[in-house]
Every structure is written in structure tokens, then in C-alpha cells.
Amino acid sequence: MKRKQVDVILLEVDMARTTQPSCEACDVAKRQLTRALEVVTPLLNDVSADIRLNNVLVSTEEQAQQL
């Protein structure tokens, strides 16, 4: 049986133009998403599915809306 693919995209704010090393809200979302993926991964394995996590850096609000 061919395994299914579940794509998850996490949009992260590109903080390169600021004095902060990272976006606090993005860091919280990433931690929560990581915990959620740990919970659902065994369930997805039972139905022959894999998770592919894609982190996308977003530089502008317009780019985030387009994505």
C-alpha cells in the first residue's frame, strides 16, 4: 500500500531586518506544532501516512497572505 503524504506548512516571520533573533509568536506556534505532530504521527502511521513539515520564512504581510 502506498503511503499518503500530509503536508503541513508553518509560516515564520523573517526577523533578519530586526534586532530580535526570532519571532516570539512563531516560536510558540512551532513548539505547539511540534508537540501536536508528536501526538498524531503514530496515528498517521496506523493509516499509512507520513507528515512533511515545511517551514517557510515570510518577509512581508502581503507574502503571508498570498501563501
QUIUR-V149178 format. One line per field, one symbol per residue. ss: DSSP state (H for helix, E for strand, C for the rest). burial: I if it has 24 or more other ideal C-beta (glycine too) atoms within 12 Angstrom, else O. A space follows every 10 residues. Layout:
# QUIUR-V149178
ss->???
burial->???
This chain:
# QUIUR-V149178
ss->CCCEEEEEEE EEECCCCCCC CCCHHHHHHH HHHHHHHHHH HHHHHHCCEE EEEEEEEECC HHHHHHC
burial->OOOOOOOOOI IIIOOOOOOO OOOOOIOOOO OOOOOOOOOO OOOOOOOOOO IOOOOOOOOO OOOOOOO
